Amino acid sequence: MTHMIVSTVPVGTNPKGIAVNTTTNRIYVANFDDSTVSVIDGNTHTVVSTFTVGVDISVLSVDSARNRIYGITQTKNNLYVMDGVTNSVFVRVSVGTSPEGVCVNSVTNQIYVANAVDNTVSVIDGMTFTVSTVIPVGNSPTHMGVNPLSNCIYVLNTLDDTISTIDGHSHTILATIPVGSMLFLDSATGIGVNSHTNCIYIANGLDNNVSVISGNTHTVVTTIPVGNNPIGMSVDLIANQIFAVNNVDDNVSVLDGNSHMIITTITVGSAPTSVGVSIS
């Protein structure tokens, strides 16, 4: 792995959320001001489609098994479900107030939406597209991550500086884990989950470090210093590497999942917020 920029792809205006379908090798970018989503081919690094959502989507999540894309925005209390074949929205699901985060468990076909004002998580059945239950969590839940192997869902409670761990079977809270001081941006996803090692990585934007949580013990096992204002996280499951977006430094810290040390730092564009990993 060379850890270098190989291409810069023009997309829409004010791109925010990003998500990757590792099966089709398609990358989805939410263009906030355009109310569109750009679809990028991971092989050619070109935009193959841009489709209208009709609302200012800021956060995306992908179900690679079913080729679906899920999007949310603060301004609408809906989950938008998009088809990866037709590149279009085919259903909307009403959720809580001010949804800030979304994730999907492809194994159970359950979608989770963090409702920041309500301090809850809506659980949506991917078969019926209805809310099956609502789970109380901490103060101002935003970013989310899931381990499909353990069926645990992780919720960043931004004002509490804690992580709520949800059992995907019982939909109850297994643990509430203190972490560092987080910096919330609506477009960032400040959590990365390695389902193979069962480690969870949290960007502590105000502390300039990353908390590493063991999914086995539900405790912070180490803290890794990175750049200034880390806000976005993603994990390469195959290489066991973690990518932390440093918003102020205009770069990305690449962390080794074994040693929990920085391998390299990659300079990117201005004020980066989000990162996704494509396996090609």
C-alpha positions in Angstrom: 0.0 0.0 0.0 1.5 3.3 -1.2 -0.6 5.8 0.8 -0.6 8.5 -1.8 -3.2 10.5 -3.7 -3.9 8.8 -7.1 -6.7 11.0 -8.2 -8.9 14.0 -7.4 -12.5 13.6 -8.6 -14.8 16.7 -9.1 -18.2 16.2 -7.6 -21.1 18.6 -6.6 -21.2 21.7 -4.5 -20.3 21.4 -0.8 -19.7 17.6 -0.6 -20.2 16.2 2.8 -21.0 12.6 3.6 -19.2 9.7 1.8 -19.9 5.9 1.8 -18.5 3.0 -0.1 -20.1 -0.2 -1.5 -17.3 -2.7 -1.3 -19.1 -5.2 -3.5 -19.8 -2.9 -6.5 -16.8 -0.7 -5.8 -19.0 2.4 -6.0 -18.4 5.5 -3.9 -21.3 7.7 -3.0 -20.8 11.4 -2.1 -23.5 13.6 -0.7 -23.5 17.1 -2.4 -25.1 19.1 0.3 -25.9 22.4 -1.5 -27.0 20.6 -4.7 -29.3 18.1 -2.9 -27.7 15.4 -5.1 -25.5 12.3 -4.7 -22.5 11.7 -7.0 -21.6 8.0 -7.8 -18.0 7.4 -8.4 -16.5 4.3 -10.1 -13.8 3.0 -7.8 -11.8 1.5 -10.7 -11.8 4.5 -13.1 -12.1 7.3 -10.4 -14.8 9.0 -12.5 -18.3 10.1 -11.7 -20.7 7.7 -13.5 -23.9 9.2 -12.2 -25.3 12.1 -10.3 -28.9 11.8 -9.1 -31.2 14.1 -7.3 -32.3 13.4 -3.7 -34.3 16.6 -3.3 -33.0 17.4 0.2 -29.6 18.4 1.6 -28.2 15.0 2.5 -25.2 15.2 4.8 -24.5 11.6 6.0 -24.6 8.4 4.0 -24.3 4.6 4.8 -24.3 1.7 2.4 -25.7 -1.8 2.6 -23.3 -3.7 0.2 -25.3 -6.9 0.4 -28.5 -5.3 -1.0 -26.9 -2.4 -2.9 -28.8 0.2 -1.0 -27.7 3.6 0.2 -29.2 5.3 3.2 -29.0 9.1 3.7 -30.1 11.5 6.4 -30.2 15.3 6.9 -30.7 17.5 9.9 -33.4 19.6 8.2 -35.8 16.7 7.6 -36.8 14.0 10.0 -36.6 11.2 7.4 -34.4 8.4 6.4 -33.9 8.3 2.6 -33.5 4.9 1.0 -31.7 4.8 -2.4 -31.3 2.0 -4.9 -27.8 1.4 -6.1 -29.0 0.0 -9.4 -31.4 2.7 -10.5 -29.6 5.5 -8.5 -32.8 6.9 -7.2 -34.7 7.4 -3.9 -37.4 4.7 -3.6 -38.7 5.2 -0.1 -38.7 7.6 2.8 -39.0 6.6 6.5 -40.0 9.0 9.2 -37.6 8.9 12.2 -36.9 11.2 15.2 -36.1 14.9 15.5 -32.8 16.1 13.8 -31.3 12.8 12.6 -27.5 13.1 12.7 -26.1 9.6 12.1 -27.0 6.5 10.2 -25.6 3.0 10.0 -26.8 -0.4 8.7 -26.2 -4.0 9.7 -26.2 -5.9 6.4 -26.4 -9.2 8.2 -29.6 -8.5 10.1 -31.0 -5.9 7.6 -31.5 -3.4 10.3 -30.9 0.3 9.9 -30.1 2.6 12.8 -30.6 6.4 12.9 -29.4 8.7 15.7 -31.9 11.4 16.6 -29.9 14.2 18.2 -32.7 16.3 19.7 -34.7 13.3 21.0 -31.6 11.5 22.4 -32.8 8.3 20.8 -31.9 5.8 18.1 -34.6 4.7 15.6 -34.4 1.1 14.5 -35.7 0.5 11.0 -36.6 -2.9 9.5 -35.0 -3.2 6.1 -37.7 -5.5 4.8 -40.7 -3.3 5.7 -39.0 0.1 6.0 -40.9 0.8 9.2 -39.5 1.8 12.6 -39.6 -1.3 14.8 -38.3 0.3 18.0 -36.8 3.5 19.5 -33.9 3.2 21.9 -33.0 5.9 24.5 -29.2 6.7 24.5 -27.0 9.6 25.7 -27.1 13.4 25.2 -27.1 14.5 21.5 -26.3 11.2 19.7 -24.7 11.8 16.3 -22.3 9.5 14.6 -22.8 5.7 14.5 -21.0 2.5 13.6 -21.9 -1.2 13.6 -20.1 -4.5 14.0 -22.2 -7.0 12.0 -20.3 -10.0 13.4 -21.1 -9.2 17.0 -24.3 -7.4 16.2 -23.3 -4.4 18.3 -24.1 -0.8 17.4 -22.0 2.1 18.6 -23.5 5.6 19.1 -21.4 8.8 19.8 -23.2 10.9 22.4 -21.5 14.2 21.5 -22.5 16.3 24.5 -21.7 13.5 27.0 -18.4 12.5 25.4 -19.5 8.9 25.7 -20.3 5.9 23.5 -23.5 3.9 23.9 -23.1 0.3 22.9 -26.4 -1.3 21.8 -27.1 -5.0 21.6 -28.6 -5.6 18.2 -30.6 -8.6 19.5 -32.3 -7.1 22.5 -31.9 -3.4 21.5 -30.8 -2.6 25.0 -27.7 -0.7 26.1 -24.8 -3.0 26.9 -22.4 -0.3 28.1 -21.8 3.5 28.2 -18.1 4.2 27.6 -16.4 7.5 28.4 -14.1 8.8 25.6 -12.4 12.1 24.8 -13.9 15.4 23.9 -15.6 15.1 20.5 -16.0 17.8 17.9 -19.3 17.4 15.9 -19.7 18.3 12.3 -22.8 17.1 10.5 -20.9 15.7 7.6 -18.3 13.8 9.5 -18.4 10.2 10.7 -16.2 10.2 13.8 -16.3 6.4 14.3 -14.7 3.4 12.6 -15.3 -0.2 13.5 -13.1 -3.1 12.6 -15.3 -6.2 12.7 -12.4 -8.5 12.3 -10.5 -7.4 15.4 -13.6 -6.1 17.3 -12.0 -2.7 17.8 -13.8 0.6 17.7 -12.0 3.9 16.9 -13.4 7.3 18.0 -12.2 10.6 16.8 -11.8 13.0 19.7 -11.8 16.3 17.8 -11.1 18.6 20.7 -8.3 16.4 22.2 -6.5 15.7 18.9 -6.5 12.0 19.4 -8.3 8.7 18.7 -9.8 6.5 21.4 -9.5 2.7 20.8 -12.2 0.7 22.3 -12.2 -3.1 22.8 -15.5 -4.6 21.7 -14.9 -7.5 24.0 -14.5 -5.5 27.2 -16.3 -2.3 26.2 -13.4 -0.2 27.6 -10.9 2.2 26.1 -7.6 0.2 25.7 -5.4 3.0 24.3 -5.5 6.6 23.0 -3.5 7.5 19.9 -2.3 11.1 19.2 -3.1 12.3 15.7 -3.4 15.7 14.0 -5.5 18.8 14.8 -9.3 18.3 15.0 -9.7 14.7 13.9 -13.4 14.4 12.9 -13.8 11.6 10.3 -12.8 7.9 10.6 -12.8 4.8 8.4 -11.2 1.3 8.6 -9.6 -0.9 6.1 -10.6 -4.4 7.3 -8.1 -6.2 5.0 -5.0 -4.2 5.8 -6.1 -3.5 9.5 -5.5 0.2 9.0 -7.4 3.1 10.3 -7.8 6.5 8.7 -8.4 9.7 10.7 -9.3 12.9 9.0 -7.6 15.9 10.6 -9.8 18.8 9.6 -7.5 21.7 10.5 -4.3 20.2 9.2 -5.7 19.2 5.8 -4.4 15.7 6.1 -5.2 12.1 7.0 -3.4 10.1 9.7 -3.0 6.4 8.8 -2.9 4.2 11.9 -1.7 0.6 12.2 -4.4 -1.6 13.8 -1.8 -3.8 15.5 0.7 -1.4 17.0 -1.8 1.5 17.2 0.9 3.8 15.8 0.8 6.3 13.0 2.2 4.8 9.8 2.1 7.9 7.7 0.3 11.2 7.2 -1.3 12.0 3.8 -1.9 15.6 2.7 -5.3 16.1 1.1 -7.5 19.1 0.2 -8.8 22.0 2.3 -10.9 21.3 5.4 -11.5 17.6 4.9 -14.4 16.0 6.9 -15.1 12.5 5.8 -13.2 9.4 4.6 -14.2 6.1 3.1 -12.2 3.0 2.1 -12.7 1.2 -1.2 -11.4 -2.4 -1.5 -10.3 -2.7 -5.2 
